Amino acid sequence: MLRRPSNALLSAASWKRLPARERMMLTLLFYEKLTPTETARALGCSVRDVVRTVEARLERLSRAARLTLVVRNPRAVAHAEEPRRRAA
């Protein structure tokens, strides 16, 4: 199941760098609320192409967002990844 990307993942800069076809897929799926089947029909490709392309792009955007967070504030990421300690 495809989940809607967070606003942080689709910043204006990252949105502009996406290939036009991927931007169209994301727009049809998440903003126009079409199903993957409807999106594939509109773009003339298979449902599998839509799902694989969108999942791969969202994973890359997510990875890039995590890397950006590390560069901006490495302590915040290190702190967020530390396991919580139980109170004695």
Contacts in CASP RR format, 6 or more apart in sequence:
PFRMAT RR
TARGET T0000
AUTHOR 0000-0000-0000
METHOD contacts of the structure
MODEL  1
MLRRPSNALLSAASWKRLPARERMMLTLLFYEKLTPTETARALGCSVRDV
VRTVEARLERLSRAARLTLVVRNPRAVAHAEEPRRRAA
2 29 0 8 1.000
2 36 0 8 1.000
2 51 0 8 1.000
2 54 0 8 1.000
2 55 0 8 1.000
2 58 0 8 1.000
3 58 0 8 1.000
4 30 0 8 1.000
5 26 0 8 1.000
5 30 0 8 1.000
5 58 0 8 1.000
5 61 0 8 1.000
8 65 0 8 1.000
9 58 0 8 1.000
9 61 0 8 1.000
9 62 0 8 1.000
9 65 0 8 1.000
10 26 0 8 1.000
10 61 0 8 1.000
14 61 0 8 1.000
14 64 0 8 1.000
15 23 0 8 1.000
18 26 0 8 1.000
18 57 0 8 1.000
21 43 0 8 1.000
21 53 0 8 1.000
22 53 0 8 1.000
22 54 0 8 1.000
22 57 0 8 1.000
24 43 0 8 1.000
25 39 0 8 1.000
25 43 0 8 1.000
25 50 0 8 1.000
25 53 0 8 1.000
25 54 0 8 1.000
26 54 0 8 1.000
26 57 0 8 1.000
28 34 0 8 1.000
28 38 0 8 1.000
28 39 0 8 1.000
28 42 0 8 1.000
28 43 0 8 1.000
29 36 0 8 1.000
29 39 0 8 1.000
29 50 0 8 1.000
29 54 0 8 1.000
34 42 0 8 1.000
36 47 0 8 1.000
36 50 0 8 1.000
36 51 0 8 1.000
37 47 0 8 1.000
39 50 0 8 1.000
40 46 0 8 1.000
40 47 0 8 1.000
40 49 0 8 1.000
40 50 0 8 1.000
43 50 0 8 1.000
66 77 0 8 1.000
69 76 0 8 1.000
69 77 0 8 1.000
70 77 0 8 1.000
END
